[in-house]
Amino acid sequence: MPWLRRFGLAEFAFSYPVQLSGGMRQRTAFLRTLLTQCPLMLLDEPFGALDALTRSSMQEWLLMLWEELDRTVILVTHDVEEAVLLSDRVVVLSQRPGTIVADIPVDLPRPRTYAIVTDQAFVSLKARLLATLRRQPTLGVVTDDA
């Protein structure tokens, strides 16, 4: 129950998954992952199914949670803004076979909040990552407009 309270889920402790919102289901999934007490967490597109407002709220919630926990997190995402917001390092992979195309440090101050997405350093880093992605072949087409 203390963890459910901490995750804002205490009043839904006896609810079925269908009775939970998308954000509540995501927090439940994170809680299950945390309770395994592994030093490494793998999050594969954790916010992909959420609407934009819930996604940004969950991203900020995760940022606060990471500040408290001593865990290494590997986040797989196709959302460049999410990668920059949540990461200390972004590794860009090619299409199959997956090879490292770029390994870019995210030198933005911590603790972070969602407000950083309008900061010039954030915008520049996001533009750099987008340019890197645009130079990659996609379905046989290479664009080099960057």
Order of alpha helices (4+ residues) and beta strands (2+ residues): alpha-alpha-beta-alpha-beta-alpha-beta-beta-alpha
